[in-house]
Amino acid sequence: MKTMFMILIAAYLCGNVYIFIRALQTLSGFSLGGKVVFSVCYWLAAFALVISLFARNVEMPEVLARSLFNIGSVWLVFTLYMVLALLVTDIARIFFPIGKPYGFIAPLGFTVCLLTYGYFNYKHPDIKRLDITLEKPLQGNPMKVVAISDLHLGNGTRKPQLKKFVEMINAEAPDLIVIGGDLIDNSLLPLYQQKMQEELKQLKAPMGIYMVPGNHEYISGIEECKNFLKDTPVRLLHDSIVTLPNGLQIIGRDDRSNRRRTPLAQLMKQTDAAKPTLLLDHQPYEVAKKDSLGIDIQFSGHTHRGQVWPLSLLVDNIYEQSHGYRKWTHSHVYVSSGLSLWGPPFRIGTDSDMLVMTIR
């Protein structure tokens, strides 16, 4: 993991050096002062996210914290597509007479247009509908469950966006709401500053609102997250099980960030095998193994499906099931790409989603 992280950092730095050199070539007619100003602004943008993450728990003006995070996260995806576009252009220049200004301006225009599309796509999440008929009895009428994951509330997903998500969820009139982890992003500080608990209190579900921790709850501080959730209707399941009045057993598993979490097989011993089970587990590892244990429904998140192409191709090869619905031997499994996302506010080749399940 450390090796992969170092490779990604090196690739990011090399990509930014490449863009920077090509930009300076385009600005060759500018004065020295203009080039200096451009250079300072460029590298501040390139390292803005690093500054934001290291200073995530430091008290600072909200506008500064938000600006650092947003500029830095946008720059990640800008770097990816700008490098790809420049490479294509530089290869094309071998065969076609493309002037230096156009060899930079055209890739820049393409990248800006692509990011504009990606932002629009992110702002319009899909509602996925799934009808599940279980073999085990469920008392009463069919139940409607809204399942969401990866809101990453903080400097990226702010209170106005959360309000829209809450309205979208409540519009479905769910009997039950489940959250598959990473409700919180990197720090509790912006949640308290923006009083996001006020919006979370507007969530309505007569059978309850249940959540499991994700890796970002651990990044933010799991105990601090527990304290924050106490002021909301969201109940955190931490290697624990709750049985609803209609017989559905919700198994809330701790995130694998906790290496001492309870083995799933041990949690299963605390359930009634005659009643249906819904497993909430943030990271969708060992899906086949969970299926073999007899879980009826599994819901996970975490992957974001890479958020943007070509990272989606990598994620599709890492996980047994990187996104969407699949019926395994026994289990109905849904892996959410996330209702929101981490960092860059773009969906290119992927979609944000909210799952609405009708369980019979």
C-alpha positions as a Python dict, from the first residue, in 0.01 Angstrom:
ca = {
    (1, 'M'): (0, 0, 0),
    (2, 'K'): (283, 243, 85),
    (3, 'T'): (454, 159, -246),
    (4, 'M'): (134, 229, -440),
    (5, 'F'): (89, 557, -252),
    (6, 'M'): (444, 668, -335),
    (7, 'I'): (392, 577, -702),
    (8, 'L'): (74, 788, -714),
    (9, 'I'): (250, 1084, -549),
    (10, 'A'): (539, 1058, -797),
    (11, 'A'): (299, 1037, -1090),
    (12, 'Y'): (108, 1343, -965),
    (13, 'L'): (429, 1546, -928),
    (14, 'C'): (559, 1441, -1271),
    (15, 'G'): (224, 1523, -1430),
    (16, 'N'): (226, 1871, -1277),
    (17, 'V'): (584, 1935, -1390),
    (18, 'Y'): (483, 1832, -1744),
    (19, 'I'): (182, 2068, -1747),
    (20, 'F'): (386, 2348, -1592),
    (21, 'I'): (662, 2326, -1855),
    (22, 'R'): (410, 2317, -2139),
    (23, 'A'): (227, 2617, -1988),
    (24, 'L'): (550, 2819, -1961),
    (25, 'Q'): (624, 2743, -2326),
    (26, 'T'): (283, 2888, -2415),
    (27, 'L'): (350, 3194, -2195),
    (28, 'S'): (693, 3259, -2348),
    (29, 'G'): (591, 3612, -2448),
    (30, 'F'): (493, 3711, -2092),
    (31, 'S'): (712, 3927, -1869),
    (32, 'L'): (925, 3770, -1597),
    (33, 'G'): (692, 3911, -1332),
    (34, 'G'): (391, 3752, -1501),
    (35, 'K'): (564, 3416, -1516),
    (36, 'V'): (655, 3438, -1146),
    (37, 'V'): (296, 3516, -1048),
    (38, 'F'): (172, 3229, -1266),
    (39, 'S'): (428, 2989, -1114),
    (40, 'V'): (334, 3076, -755),
    (41, 'C'): (-40, 3036, -826),
    (42, 'Y'): (16, 2712, -1017),
    (43, 'W'): (210, 2536, -741),
    (44, 'L'): (-19, 2665, -467),
    (45, 'A'): (-308, 2504, -654),
    (46, 'A'): (-108, 2183, -705),
    (47, 'F'): (-37, 2150, -332),
    (48, 'A'): (-362, 2299, -198),
    (49, 'L'): (-515, 1961, -115),
    (50, 'V'): (-204, 1849, 73),
    (51, 'I'): (-218, 2168, 281),
    (52, 'S'): (-591, 2117, 339),
    (53, 'L'): (-552, 1756, 460),
    (54, 'F'): (-265, 1835, 696),
    (55, 'A'): (-455, 2133, 839),
    (56, 'R'): (-799, 1966, 846),
    (57, 'N'): (-838, 2001, 1225),
    (58, 'V'): (-682, 2348, 1245),
    (59, 'E'): (-916, 2637, 1324),
    (60, 'M'): (-914, 2875, 1026),
    (61, 'P'): (-1171, 3087, 840),
    (62, 'E'): (-1425, 2856, 680),
    (63, 'V'): (-1383, 3019, 339),
    (64, 'L'): (-1007, 2951, 347),
    (65, 'A'): (-1051, 2585, 451),
    (66, 'R'): (-1317, 2532, 185),
    (67, 'S'): (-1113, 2705, -85),
    (68, 'L'): (-799, 2502, -15),
    (69, 'F'): (-994, 2176, -23),
    (70, 'N'): (-1197, 2258, -335),
    (71, 'I'): (-907, 2398, -539),
    (72, 'G'): (-680, 2109, -441),
    (73, 'S'): (-936, 1838, -511),
    (74, 'V'): (-1034, 1988, -847),
    (75, 'W'): (-665, 2005, -938),
    (76, 'L'): (-630, 1628, -895),
    (77, 'V'): (-867, 1550, -1179),
    (78, 'F'): (-755, 1852, -1382),
    (79, 'T'): (-400, 1710, -1371),
    (80, 'L'): (-517, 1365, -1482),
    (81, 'Y'): (-709, 1480, -1790),
    (82, 'M'): (-476, 1766, -1879),
    (83, 'V'): (-181, 1527, -1890),
    (84, 'L'): (-375, 1281, -2107),
    (85, 'A'): (-489, 1559, -2342),
    (86, 'L'): (-138, 1705, -2369),
    (87, 'L'): (11, 1365, -2444),
    (88, 'V'): (-238, 1308, -2726),
    (89, 'T'): (-169, 1656, -2863),
    (90, 'D'): (211, 1618, -2842),
    (91, 'I'): (194, 1285, -3024),
    (92, 'A'): (-35, 1441, -3287),
    (93, 'R'): (218, 1725, -3338),
    (94, 'I'): (464, 1467, -3471),
    (95, 'F'): (236, 1408, -3767),
    (96, 'F'): (46, 1738, -3797),
    (97, 'P'): (161, 2103, -3786),
    (98, 'I'): (8, 2219, -3455),
    (99, 'G'): (144, 2548, -3320),
    (100, 'K'): (260, 2576, -2959),
    (101, 'P'): (-28, 2794, -2836),
    (102, 'Y'): (-290, 2560, -2986),
    (103, 'G'): (-97, 2260, -2855),
    (104, 'F'): (-175, 2382, -2504),
    (105, 'I'): (-497, 2578, -2544),
    (106, 'A'): (-684, 2295, -2718),
    (107, 'P'): (-608, 2039, -2440),
    (108, 'L'): (-696, 2303, -2179),
    (109, 'G'): (-1031, 2372, -2345),
    (110, 'F'): (-1105, 2000, -2376),
    (111, 'T'): (-1021, 1942, -2008),
    (112, 'V'): (-1237, 2231, -1888),
    (113, 'C'): (-1534, 2106, -2095),
    (114, 'L'): (-1489, 1752, -1963),
    (115, 'L'): (-1475, 1871, -1602),
    (116, 'T'): (-1787, 2082, -1657),
    (117, 'Y'): (-1971, 1770, -1775),
    (118, 'G'): (-1832, 1571, -1481),
    (119, 'Y'): (-1956, 1832, -1233),
    (120, 'F'): (-2304, 1835, -1389),
    (121, 'N'): (-2316, 1454, -1379),
    (122, 'Y'): (-2212, 1451, -1012),
    (123, 'K'): (-2488, 1698, -924),
    (124, 'H'): (-2753, 1466, -1071),
    (125, 'P'): (-2726, 1132, -887),
    (126, 'D'): (-2917, 828, -1007),
    (127, 'I'): (-3193, 662, -807),
    (128, 'K'): (-3154, 287, -844),
    (129, 'R'): (-3465, 77, -770),
    (130, 'L'): (-3447, -284, -666),
    (131, 'D'): (-3724, -531, -582),
    (132, 'I'): (-3608, -819, -360),
    (133, 'T'): (-3816, -1122, -267),
    (134, 'L'): (-3665, -1315, 23),
    (135, 'E'): (-3704, -1684, 94),
    (136, 'K'): (-3739, -1617, 466),
    (137, 'P'): (-4059, -1466, 606),
    (138, 'L'): (-4090, -1092, 661),
    (139, 'Q'): (-4382, -994, 880),
    (140, 'G'): (-4630, -734, 759),
    (141, 'N'): (-4624, -541, 434),
    (142, 'P'): (-4329, -508, 197),
    (143, 'M'): (-4081, -256, 333),
    (144, 'K'): (-3913, 27, 147),
    (145, 'V'): (-3548, 83, 232),
    (146, 'V'): (-3335, 374, 118),
    (147, 'A'): (-2967, 277, 125),
    (148, 'I'): (-2696, 539, 82),
    (149, 'S'): (-2321, 552, 131),
    (150, 'D'): (-2022, 785, 107),
    (151, 'L'): (-2172, 1130, 160),
    (152, 'H'): (-1833, 1258, 286),
    (153, 'L'): (-1981, 1554, 469),
    (154, 'G'): (-1728, 1830, 522),
    (155, 'N'): (-1562, 2095, 306),
    (156, 'G'): (-1654, 1904, -12),
    (157, 'T'): (-2015, 1803, 55),
    (158, 'R'): (-2152, 2100, 246),
    (159, 'K'): (-2480, 2173, 423),
    (160, 'P'): (-2677, 2299, 116),
    (161, 'Q'): (-2590, 1977, -71),
    (162, 'L'): (-2680, 1769, 235),
    (163, 'K'): (-3019, 1943, 247),
    (164, 'K'): (-3086, 1835, -114),
    (165, 'F'): (-2986, 1477, -29),
    (166, 'V'): (-3218, 1474, 275),
    (167, 'E'): (-3507, 1601, 63),
    (168, 'M'): (-3432, 1336, -200),
    (169, 'I'): (-3434, 1060, 62),
    (170, 'N'): (-3750, 1179, 238),
    (171, 'A'): (-3932, 1209, -95),
    (172, 'E'): (-3918, 829, -117),
    (173, 'A'): (-4107, 797, 216),
    (174, 'P'): (-3884, 506, 328),
    (175, 'D'): (-3970, 271, 612),
    (176, 'L'): (-3598, 233, 687),
    (177, 'I'): (-3280, 428, 603),
    (178, 'V'): (-2938, 262, 611),
    (179, 'I'): (-2602, 433, 562),
    (180, 'G'): (-2307, 223, 450),
    (181, 'G'): (-2029, 434, 605),
    (182, 'D'): (-1821, 741, 520),
    (183, 'L'): (-2100, 977, 618),
    (184, 'I'): (-1820, 1205, 741),
    (185, 'D'): (-1515, 1305, 539),
    (186, 'N'): (-1184, 1398, 703),
    (187, 'S'): (-1279, 1610, 1004),
    (188, 'L'): (-1578, 1690, 1226),
    (189, 'L'): (-1482, 2059, 1239),
    (190, 'P'): (-1674, 2172, 924),
    (191, 'L'): (-1979, 1969, 1031),
    (192, 'Y'): (-1999, 2155, 1359),
    (193, 'Q'): (-1925, 2488, 1191),
    (194, 'Q'): (-2209, 2437, 944),
    (195, 'K'): (-2441, 2272, 1200),
    (196, 'M'): (-2504, 1977, 970),
    (197, 'Q'): (-2678, 1787, 1248),
    (198, 'E'): (-2974, 2020, 1183),
    (199, 'E'): (-3021, 1866, 838),
    (200, 'L'): (-2961, 1508, 954),
    (201, 'K'): (-3238, 1556, 1209),
    (202, 'Q'): (-3481, 1606, 918),
    (203, 'L'): (-3439, 1245, 798),
    (204, 'K'): (-3761, 1048, 845),
    (205, 'A'): (-3801, 669, 864),
    (206, 'P'): (-4044, 501, 1107),
    (207, 'M'): (-3829, 184, 1139),
    (208, 'G'): (-3514, 382, 1209),
    (209, 'I'): (-3193, 515, 1056),
    (210, 'Y'): (-2890, 288, 1093),
    (211, 'M'): (-2528, 338, 993),
    (212, 'V'): (-2196, 155, 1007),
    (213, 'P'): (-1852, 319, 1026),
    (214, 'G'): (-1639, 362, 716),
    (215, 'N'): (-1267, 421, 692),
    (216, 'H'): (-1326, 797, 693),
    (217, 'E'): (-1501, 778, 1030),
    (218, 'Y'): (-1169, 643, 1156),
    (219, 'I'): (-975, 916, 974),
    (220, 'S'): (-1200, 1175, 1141),
    (221, 'G'): (-1179, 999, 1479),
    (222, 'I'): (-1429, 726, 1556),
    (223, 'E'): (-1507, 844, 1909),
    (224, 'E'): (-1562, 1201, 1789),
    (225, 'C'): (-1796, 1065, 1520),
    (226, 'K'): (-1995, 873, 1780),
    (227, 'N'): (-2037, 1191, 1984),
    (228, 'F'): (-2151, 1387, 1679),
    (229, 'L'): (-2410, 1124, 1584),
    (230, 'K'): (-2562, 1130, 1933),
    (231, 'D'): (-2721, 1462, 1836),
    (232, 'T'): (-2888, 1308, 1530),
    (233, 'P'): (-3144, 1029, 1470),
    (234, 'V'): (-2870, 815, 1311),
    (235, 'R'): (-2787, 506, 1516),
    (236, 'L'): (-2434, 373, 1469),
    (237, 'L'): (-2403, -6, 1458),
    (238, 'H'): (-2055, -104, 1569),
    (239, 'D'): (-2023, -483, 1535),
    (240, 'S'): (-2379, -505, 1660),
    (241, 'I'): (-2718, -638, 1549),
    (242, 'V'): (-3065, -491, 1568),
    (243, 'T'): (-3387, -682, 1494),
    (244, 'L'): (-3675, -479, 1353),
    (245, 'P'): (-4039, -550, 1448),
    (246, 'N'): (-4099, -718, 1110),
    (247, 'G'): (-3816, -967, 1176),
    (248, 'L'): (-3541, -815, 958),
    (249, 'Q'): (-3205, -843, 1132),
    (250, 'I'): (-2961, -562, 1051),
    (251, 'I'): (-2599, -666, 1102),
    (252, 'G'): (-2381, -357, 1137),
    (253, 'R'): (-2018, -449, 1092),
    (254, 'D'): (-1729, -230, 1201),
    (255, 'D'): (-1498, -110, 923),
    (256, 'R'): (-1191, -315, 838),
    (257, 'S'): (-984, -13, 951),
    (258, 'N'): (-1032, -177, 1293),
    (259, 'R'): (-821, -491, 1261),
    (260, 'R'): (-977, -626, 1581),
    (261, 'R'): (-1333, -610, 1453),
    (262, 'T'): (-1556, -909, 1524),
    (263, 'P'): (-1542, -1181, 1257),
    (264, 'L'): (-1864, -1196, 1057),
    (265, 'A'): (-1910, -1566, 1131),
    (266, 'Q'): (-1914, -1481, 1501),
    (267, 'L'): (-2170, -1205, 1448),
    (268, 'M'): (-2387, -1449, 1253),
    (269, 'K'): (-2407, -1674, 1558),
    (270, 'Q'): (-2600, -1395, 1731),
    (271, 'T'): (-2873, -1398, 1465),
    (272, 'D'): (-3182, -1614, 1418),
    (273, 'A'): (-3124, -1829, 1107),
    (274, 'A'): (-3499, -1840, 1040),
    (275, 'K'): (-3521, -1461, 1000),
    (276, 'P'): (-3385, -1253, 711),
    (277, 'T'): (-3058, -1059, 745),
    (278, 'L'): (-2932, -731, 601),
    (279, 'L'): (-2555, -686, 631),
    (280, 'L'): (-2404, -337, 631),
    (281, 'D'): (-2028, -352, 569),
    (282, 'H'): (-1858, -43, 430),
    (283, 'Q'): (-1583, -206, 222),
    (284, 'P'): (-1698, -479, -20),
    (285, 'Y'): (-1421, -730, 34),
    (286, 'E'): (-1480, -1107, 48),
    (287, 'V'): (-1830, -1082, -96),
    (288, 'A'): (-1830, -1451, -195),
    (289, 'K'): (-1729, -1552, 159),
    (290, 'K'): (-2012, -1347, 308),
    (291, 'D'): (-2250, -1507, 59),
    (292, 'S'): (-2141, -1853, 180),
    (293, 'L'): (-2236, -1756, 537),
    (294, 'G'): (-2599, -1721, 431),
    (295, 'I'): (-2642, -1342, 438),
    (296, 'D'): (-2968, -1250, 260),
    (297, 'I'): (-2888, -890, 161),
    (298, 'Q'): (-2552, -712, 163),
    (299, 'F'): (-2503, -338, 121),
    (300, 'S'): (-2163, -171, 89),
    (301, 'G'): (-2002, 142, -52),
    (302, 'H'): (-1643, 268, -35),
    (303, 'T'): (-1533, 205, -396),
    (304, 'H'): (-1695, 514, -557),
    (305, 'R'): (-1621, 300, -863),
    (306, 'G'): (-1310, 513, -895),
    (307, 'Q'): (-1521, 830, -951),
    (308, 'V'): (-1357, 904, -1288),
    (309, 'W'): (-1230, 709, -1588),
    (310, 'P'): (-978, 542, -1617),
    (311, 'L'): (-964, 488, -1239),
    (312, 'S'): (-1296, 304, -1275),
    (313, 'L'): (-1118, 34, -1477),
    (314, 'L'): (-867, -15, -1195),
    (315, 'V'): (-1139, -36, -928),
    (316, 'D'): (-1340, -284, -1137),
    (317, 'N'): (-1039, -516, -1126),
    (318, 'I'): (-969, -475, -753),
    (319, 'Y'): (-1310, -582, -619),
    (320, 'E'): (-1521, -891, -678),
    (321, 'Q'): (-1811, -651, -717),
    (322, 'S'): (-1711, -288, -758),
    (323, 'H'): (-2059, -137, -797),
    (324, 'G'): (-2424, -207, -863),
    (325, 'Y'): (-2644, -512, -801),
    (326, 'R'): (-2564, -881, -830),
    (327, 'K'): (-2743, -1191, -707),
    (328, 'W'): (-2485, -1435, -573),
    (329, 'T'): (-2563, -1795, -474),
    (330, 'H'): (-2768, -1680, -179),
    (331, 'S'): (-2710, -1309, -121),
    (332, 'H'): (-2859, -1008, -293),
    (333, 'V'): (-2560, -771, -303),
    (334, 'Y'): (-2555, -402, -385),
    (335, 'V'): (-2236, -194, -384),
    (336, 'S'): (-2308, 177, -403),
    (337, 'S'): (-2084, 411, -602),
    (338, 'G'): (-2169, 668, -335),
    (339, 'L'): (-2440, 933, -314),
    (340, 'S'): (-2167, 1195, -299),
    (341, 'L'): (-1791, 1148, -329),
    (342, 'W'): (-1450, 1224, -183),
    (343, 'G'): (-1250, 1520, -305),
    (344, 'P'): (-1294, 1613, -673),
    (345, 'P'): (-1661, 1701, -749),
    (346, 'F'): (-1669, 1510, -1078),
    (347, 'R'): (-1830, 1193, -1211),
    (348, 'I'): (-1681, 1095, -1546),
    (349, 'G'): (-1762, 742, -1660),
    (350, 'T'): (-1934, 671, -1326),
    (351, 'D'): (-2252, 786, -1151),
    (352, 'S'): (-2350, 882, -798),
    (353, 'D'): (-2639, 670, -676),
    (354, 'M'): (-2904, 618, -411),
    (355, 'L'): (-3061, 273, -375),
    (356, 'V'): (-3433, 228, -308),
    (357, 'M'): (-3507, -135, -216),
    (358, 'T'): (-3848, -290, -180),
    (359, 'I'): (-3809, -604, 33),
    (360, 'R'): (-4086, -863, 32),
}
